Amino acid sequence: MQKKIVCLCFIIIIFSLMATITGIWDKSGEGSFIYQSIRGEDIEIKGIGLYKHMSSDLAIQGIAQDYITLFMAIPLLILSLLMHIRKSPRFSLILGGVLFYFFVTYLFYLAMGMYNEMFLVYVLLLGASFFALILHLISIDYAKINYLFKSNTPVKTSGVFLIINAFLIAMLWLSIIVPPLLNGQLYPQELEHYTTLIVQGFDLALLLPMAFICGYLMIKKHHLAYVLGTFYLVFLSILMTALSAKIIGMKMEGANVIPVIFIIPTINVISIVFSSMMLISIKSKEA
C-alpha cells in the first residue's frame, strides 16, 4: 500500500512541477483581446501564456495558484511524504490534507481551465491525487486514531469553525447566483464566457457539505473526525493561501475584490491556526 502511495506522490510531484512552471513562465501569445460571449457580453481574454484563452481575471488567478502550488504545496507534499514513510502520525495527517489539495486543485483545472497543452497532465494529476488520497485514507487505523490526540485537543472548536466556514462561503456564492435568478437576468456577471459556474457548483455540491460533515463529526468527537477534520483543515489552509494569492493578484490588476478581500484572508489565518492546533495536539509516535 505504501509503495503505491509513494509512486503516486512521485507522479504528482513531477507533473505538478511541469504544470505550475509552464503556467507561471509561459509567455507565448499575441496579447489580450476582447471576445464576445454567447450571451453577448464583451470579455477581456488574457491572450498570453498557458491560460491565454481564459478571461484576464481568471488567468491571473490561475497563475497565482500555480505559485502557491509550486512554492508551498509541492514542498509540503515532499516533506510530509518523507516523514510519513518514517511513520510520523503528524505528517501522515498533513499528507492527507496536501493530497486533498492536489485533488481539488486539478479537478478545477481540468473542469474549468480552457483546453491547453497541459490537458493530459491535468488528467494524470487528478487521477494520481485521487487514488493516492483513497489509498492513504484506507491505510489508516481509525479505531486507534483517537489515542493519537491529547485530551485537550480543540476538536469541537475546530468543528464549529468548519461549519461556519461552510456557511460563509455558501452565502458568498449564493449572493452571486441568486440575485440574477430573482431579477430575471439569469446569468451572473462572473460567468463571463464560460459554460457554467464550476467553482461555485463544486463548492456548493461537494466541498462545503464535506466541510459541514467534518465539522459535525468533530463536534461529536467521532473517531473519524480526528483524521478527516485534520485533513480538511490542512487542505483548507493551503487552498485559502492560494485564494488569498489570487485576490492579491486581482487587486494588483485593479479588479474589485470586495468583500472577498476581507473574508478569504480571515478564513485563511483561522484555518492555519486550527490546523496547527490539531497537529500540535498529536502525541509522539512512541506515545
C-alpha positions as CSV (number, residue, x, y, z in Angstrom):
1,M,0.0,0.0,0.0
2,Q,2.7,2.5,1.0
3,K,4.7,1.8,-2.1
4,K,1.7,2.6,-4.3
5,I,1.2,5.9,-2.4
6,V,4.9,6.8,-2.8
7,C,4.7,6.1,-6.6
8,L,1.6,8.2,-7.0
9,C,3.1,11.0,-5.0
10,F,6.2,10.9,-7.1
11,I,3.9,11.3,-10.2
12,I,2.2,14.2,-8.6
13,I,5.4,16.0,-7.8
14,I,6.9,15.6,-11.2
15,F,3.9,16.6,-13.2
16,S,2.7,19.4,-10.9
17,L,6.2,20.9,-11.3
18,M,5.6,20.7,-15.1
19,A,2.2,22.2,-14.9
20,T,3.0,25.1,-12.5
21,I,6.2,26.1,-14.1
22,T,4.5,26.2,-17.5
23,G,1.6,28.2,-16.1
24,I,3.9,30.8,-14.5
25,W,6.6,31.3,-17.1
26,D,4.8,30.6,-20.4
27,K,4.6,34.0,-22.2
28,S,3.5,32.8,-25.7
29,G,0.6,34.6,-27.4
30,E,-0.2,37.9,-29.0
31,G,-1.7,39.7,-26.1
32,S,-5.1,40.5,-24.6
33,F,-8.2,41.0,-26.8
34,I,-11.9,41.4,-26.4
35,Y,-14.2,38.4,-27.1
36,Q,-18.0,38.5,-27.3
37,S,-19.5,35.6,-25.3
38,I,-22.6,33.6,-26.5
39,R,-24.6,35.8,-24.1
40,G,-23.4,39.0,-25.9
41,E,-21.0,40.2,-23.3
42,D,-17.6,41.6,-24.1
43,I,-14.9,39.7,-22.2
44,E,-11.3,40.6,-22.0
45,I,-9.2,37.5,-22.8
46,K,-5.7,37.1,-21.4
47,G,-4.1,36.2,-24.7
48,I,-0.8,35.3,-23.3
49,G,0.6,32.1,-21.7
50,L,-0.9,28.8,-20.8
51,Y,-4.1,30.4,-19.8
52,K,-4.3,32.6,-22.9
53,H,-7.9,31.6,-23.8
54,M,-9.2,32.3,-20.3
55,S,-10.5,35.7,-19.2
56,S,-7.9,38.0,-17.8
57,D,-9.3,37.8,-14.2
58,L,-9.2,34.0,-14.1
59,A,-5.9,33.7,-15.9
60,I,-4.4,35.9,-13.1
61,Q,-5.9,33.6,-10.5
62,G,-4.5,30.5,-12.2
63,I,-1.0,31.9,-12.2
64,A,-1.3,33.0,-8.6
65,Q,-2.4,29.5,-7.6
66,D,0.5,28.0,-9.6
67,Y,2.8,30.0,-7.4
68,I,1.3,28.6,-4.2
69,T,1.3,25.0,-5.6
70,L,4.9,25.3,-6.7
71,F,6.4,27.0,-3.6
72,M,4.1,25.7,-0.8
73,A,2.1,22.6,-1.8
74,I,4.8,20.7,-3.6
75,P,7.4,21.2,-0.8
76,L,4.8,20.2,1.7
77,L,4.0,17.1,-0.3
78,I,7.7,16.1,-0.4
79,L,8.2,16.7,3.3
80,S,5.1,15.1,4.5
81,L,5.7,12.0,2.3
82,L,9.2,11.6,3.6
83,M,8.0,11.9,7.2
84,H,5.0,9.6,6.6
85,I,7.4,6.9,5.4
86,R,9.2,7.4,8.7
87,K,5.9,6.7,10.5
88,S,5.2,10.2,11.7
89,P,1.5,10.4,12.6
90,R,1.5,14.2,12.4
91,F,2.9,14.3,8.9
92,S,0.7,11.4,7.8
93,L,-2.3,13.7,8.5
94,I,-0.6,16.6,6.7
95,L,0.0,14.3,3.8
96,G,-3.7,13.6,3.6
97,G,-4.6,17.3,3.5
98,V,-1.9,18.0,0.9
99,L,-3.2,15.2,-1.3
100,F,-6.7,16.5,-1.0
101,Y,-5.5,19.9,-2.1
102,F,-3.9,18.5,-5.2
103,F,-7.1,16.5,-6.0
104,V,-9.3,19.6,-5.7
105,T,-6.9,21.9,-7.5
106,Y,-6.6,19.7,-10.6
107,L,-10.3,18.8,-10.5
108,F,-10.9,22.5,-11.0
109,Y,-8.1,22.9,-13.5
110,L,-9.4,20.0,-15.6
111,A,-13.1,21.1,-15.4
112,M,-12.7,24.9,-15.6
113,G,-9.4,25.7,-17.4
114,M,-9.8,26.3,-21.1
115,Y,-8.3,23.4,-23.1
116,N,-4.5,23.8,-23.3
117,E,-1.2,21.9,-23.7
118,M,-1.4,20.6,-20.1
119,F,-4.8,18.8,-20.5
120,L,-3.3,15.3,-20.3
121,V,-1.1,16.5,-17.4
122,Y,-4.2,17.7,-15.5
123,V,-5.8,14.3,-16.2
124,L,-2.8,12.5,-14.8
125,L,-2.6,14.7,-11.8
126,L,-6.3,14.4,-11.0
127,G,-6.1,10.6,-11.2
128,A,-2.9,10.3,-9.3
129,S,-4.0,12.6,-6.5
130,F,-7.4,10.9,-6.2
131,F,-6.1,7.3,-5.9
132,A,-3.2,8.4,-3.6
133,L,-5.8,10.1,-1.3
134,I,-8.1,7.0,-1.4
135,L,-5.2,4.6,-0.6
136,H,-4.0,6.9,2.2
137,L,-7.5,7.0,3.7
138,I,-8.0,3.3,3.7
139,S,-4.5,2.7,5.1
140,I,-5.3,4.5,8.4
141,D,-6.4,2.6,11.5
142,Y,-9.4,4.7,12.5
143,A,-10.2,2.6,15.6
144,K,-6.9,3.8,17.2
145,I,-6.7,7.3,15.9
146,N,-8.3,8.9,18.9
147,Y,-5.4,7.8,21.1
148,L,-3.0,9.9,19.0
149,F,-4.6,13.1,20.2
150,K,-4.3,14.7,23.6
151,S,-7.4,15.1,25.7
152,N,-7.3,18.9,25.3
153,T,-7.3,18.9,21.5
154,P,-9.6,21.7,20.3
155,V,-11.6,19.3,18.2
156,K,-15.0,20.8,18.9
157,T,-13.9,24.4,18.3
158,S,-12.3,23.3,15.0
159,G,-15.6,21.7,14.1
160,V,-17.5,24.8,14.7
161,F,-15.1,26.8,12.6
162,L,-15.5,24.3,9.7
163,I,-19.3,24.7,9.8
164,I,-19.1,28.5,10.0
165,N,-16.7,28.5,7.1
166,A,-19.0,26.3,5.0
167,F,-21.9,28.7,5.8
168,L,-20.0,31.9,4.9
169,I,-18.6,30.6,1.6
170,A,-22.1,29.2,0.7
171,M,-23.6,32.6,1.4
172,L,-20.9,34.3,-0.7
173,W,-21.6,32.0,-3.7
174,L,-25.3,32.3,-3.4
175,S,-25.0,36.1,-3.4
176,I,-23.6,35.7,-6.9
177,I,-26.1,33.1,-8.1
178,V,-29.5,34.0,-6.6
179,P,-29.9,37.8,-7.4
180,P,-29.8,37.2,-11.2
181,L,-32.4,34.4,-10.8
182,L,-34.7,36.7,-8.9
183,N,-34.4,39.7,-11.2
184,G,-34.8,37.7,-14.4
185,Q,-31.3,38.3,-15.7
186,L,-30.3,34.6,-15.0
187,Y,-26.6,34.8,-15.9
188,P,-24.2,36.3,-13.2
189,Q,-21.5,38.6,-14.4
190,E,-18.9,36.2,-13.0
191,L,-20.0,33.6,-15.6
192,E,-18.1,35.6,-18.3
193,H,-17.7,33.4,-21.4
194,Y,-17.7,30.0,-19.6
195,T,-20.4,27.4,-19.8
196,T,-21.2,27.3,-16.1
197,L,-20.0,28.4,-12.6
198,I,-17.6,25.5,-11.9
199,V,-16.1,26.7,-8.6
200,Q,-19.5,27.7,-7.1
201,G,-21.1,24.5,-8.3
202,F,-18.4,22.1,-6.9
203,D,-18.2,24.1,-3.7
204,L,-21.9,24.0,-3.0
205,A,-22.4,20.4,-4.1
206,L,-19.2,18.8,-2.7
207,L,-16.6,20.8,-0.7
208,L,-18.9,22.8,1.5
209,P,-21.0,19.8,2.5
210,M,-17.8,18.0,3.2
211,A,-16.7,20.8,5.5
212,F,-20.0,20.7,7.3
213,I,-19.9,17.0,7.8
214,C,-16.3,17.1,9.1
215,G,-17.3,19.9,11.4
216,Y,-20.3,18.0,12.7
217,L,-18.2,14.9,13.3
218,M,-15.6,16.9,15.1
219,I,-18.2,18.5,17.4
220,K,-19.4,15.0,18.2
221,K,-15.8,13.8,18.7
222,H,-16.4,10.9,16.3
223,H,-13.3,8.8,15.7
224,L,-13.4,9.7,12.0
225,A,-13.3,13.4,12.8
226,Y,-9.8,13.4,14.0
227,V,-8.5,12.2,10.7
228,L,-11.0,13.8,8.3
229,G,-11.2,17.0,10.2
230,T,-7.4,17.4,10.3
231,F,-7.2,16.5,6.6
232,Y,-9.8,19.2,5.8
233,L,-8.1,21.9,7.9
234,V,-4.7,21.3,6.3
235,F,-6.3,21.3,2.9
236,L,-8.2,24.5,3.7
237,S,-5.1,26.2,4.9
238,I,-3.3,25.6,1.6
239,L,-6.4,26.4,-0.5
240,M,-7.1,29.6,1.3
241,T,-3.5,30.7,0.9
242,A,-3.9,30.1,-2.8
243,L,-7.2,32.1,-2.8
244,S,-5.5,34.9,-0.9
245,A,-2.8,35.0,-3.5
246,K,-5.5,35.1,-6.2
247,I,-7.1,38.1,-4.5
248,I,-3.8,39.9,-4.3
249,G,-3.2,39.3,-8.0
250,M,-6.6,40.6,-8.9
251,K,-6.2,43.6,-6.7
252,M,-2.8,44.4,-8.4
253,E,-4.7,44.4,-11.8
254,G,-7.3,46.8,-10.5
255,A,-10.1,44.4,-10.0
256,N,-12.9,44.9,-7.4
257,V,-12.1,42.4,-4.6
258,I,-14.8,43.4,-2.1
259,P,-15.9,41.6,0.0
260,V,-13.6,38.6,-0.5
261,I,-10.5,40.6,0.4
262,F,-11.9,40.6,4.0
263,I,-13.4,37.1,4.0
264,I,-10.8,34.8,2.4
265,P,-7.6,36.1,4.3
266,T,-9.5,35.9,7.6
267,I,-10.6,32.3,6.9
268,N,-7.0,31.6,5.8
269,V,-5.5,32.7,9.1
270,I,-8.1,30.9,11.2
271,S,-7.7,27.7,9.2
272,I,-3.9,27.8,9.7
273,V,-4.3,28.3,13.4
274,F,-6.8,25.5,13.9
275,S,-4.9,23.0,11.7
276,S,-1.7,23.9,13.6
277,M,-3.5,23.3,16.9
278,M,-4.8,20.0,15.8
279,L,-1.4,18.8,14.6
280,I,0.4,20.1,17.7
281,S,-2.1,18.1,19.8
282,I,-0.9,14.8,18.3
283,K,1.2,12.7,20.7
284,S,4.6,11.4,19.8
285,K,4.8,8.1,17.9
286,E,6.1,6.4,20.9
287,A,3.1,7.5,23.0
